[in-house]
Structures are given as C-alpha cells and as structure tokens.
C-alpha cells in the first residue's frame, strides 16, 4: 500500500527519516543488491528525501515565520 507507507514516513521524526535514508544510501553504495531490490530502495530513498526536505521546509517556516513557497506543489 504505497499511500500508507508515505503517511507513516511523514509521521516519523526528521531524525528517524534521515537515519532510514542513510541506511538506504549505505546499502546502495555497497553495490551487492539485486537490481530489482536496488531500484526499489532507490525509489524509497527518493521519496524519503522528499519527505525530509518537506520537514526541513516546515521547520524553516516555523523558525523564520515565512509563508510557504508558491512553487511547491
């Protein structure tokens, strides 16, 4: 269920998401994963990086009092 995983990821702390992303990067850097697994993990990493970026942007808005960027969709 792709939507469920995304929601679970968004509900995790930034630190937990960053740690999970670091684990994905480490596993991919080893280079010993089957192609299908590597592609799947890469996709998960891209999504996780997006969630981390969103969490950082939200934190920045809280700290600076800025309004959300209109460019983000």
C-alpha positions as CSV (number, residue, x, y, z in Angstrom):
1,X,0.0,0.0,0.0
2,X,2.1,3.0,-1.2
3,X,-0.1,5.6,0.4
4,X,0.2,4.0,3.8
5,X,4.0,3.9,3.8
6,X,4.1,7.6,2.7
7,X,1.8,8.6,5.6
8,X,3.9,6.5,8.1
9,X,7.1,8.2,6.8
10,X,5.6,11.7,7.1
11,X,4.6,10.9,10.7
12,X,8.1,9.9,11.7
13,X,10.5,12.4,13.1
14,X,13.0,14.1,10.8
15,X,15.8,12.3,12.6
16,X,14.2,8.8,12.1
17,X,13.6,9.6,8.4
18,X,17.2,10.8,7.9
19,X,18.5,7.7,9.6
20,X,16.4,5.5,7.3
21,X,17.6,7.4,4.3
22,X,21.3,7.0,5.4
23,X,20.7,3.2,5.7
24,X,19.3,3.1,2.2
25,X,22.2,5.0,0.8
26,X,24.7,2.8,2.6
27,X,23.0,-0.4,1.3
28,X,23.0,1.0,-2.2
29,X,26.7,2.1,-2.0
30,X,27.7,-1.4,-1.1
31,X,26.6,-2.5,-4.6
32,X,25.7,-6.1,-3.7
33,X,22.0,-5.8,-4.0
34,X,20.0,-7.5,-6.8
35,X,18.9,-4.9,-9.4
36,X,15.2,-5.1,-8.6
37,X,15.9,-4.5,-4.9
38,X,18.3,-1.7,-5.6
39,X,15.8,0.1,-7.9
40,X,13.1,-0.3,-5.2
41,X,15.3,1.0,-2.5
42,X,16.4,3.9,-4.7
43,X,12.7,4.8,-5.2
44,X,12.1,4.7,-1.5
45,X,15.1,6.9,-0.9
46,X,13.9,9.5,-3.4
47,X,10.5,9.6,-1.6
48,X,12.2,9.7,1.8
49,X,14.5,12.6,0.7
50,X,11.4,14.5,-0.4
51,X,9.7,14.0,3.0
52,X,12.9,15.1,4.7
53,X,13.0,18.2,2.5
54,X,9.4,19.0,3.4
55,X,10.1,18.6,7.1
56,X,13.0,20.9,6.8
57,X,11.0,23.5,4.9
58,X,8.2,23.3,7.5
59,X,10.8,23.8,10.3
60,X,12.3,26.8,8.4
61,X,8.8,28.4,8.1
62,X,8.2,28.0,11.8
63,X,11.6,29.5,12.7
64,X,11.5,32.4,10.2
65,X,7.8,32.9,10.1
66,X,7.9,32.7,6.3
67,X,5.0,31.8,4.1
68,X,5.1,28.6,2.1
69,X,6.7,28.8,-1.4
70,X,4.2,29.0,-4.2
71,X,6.5,26.9,-6.4
72,X,5.9,23.7,-4.4
73,X,3.1,21.5,-5.5
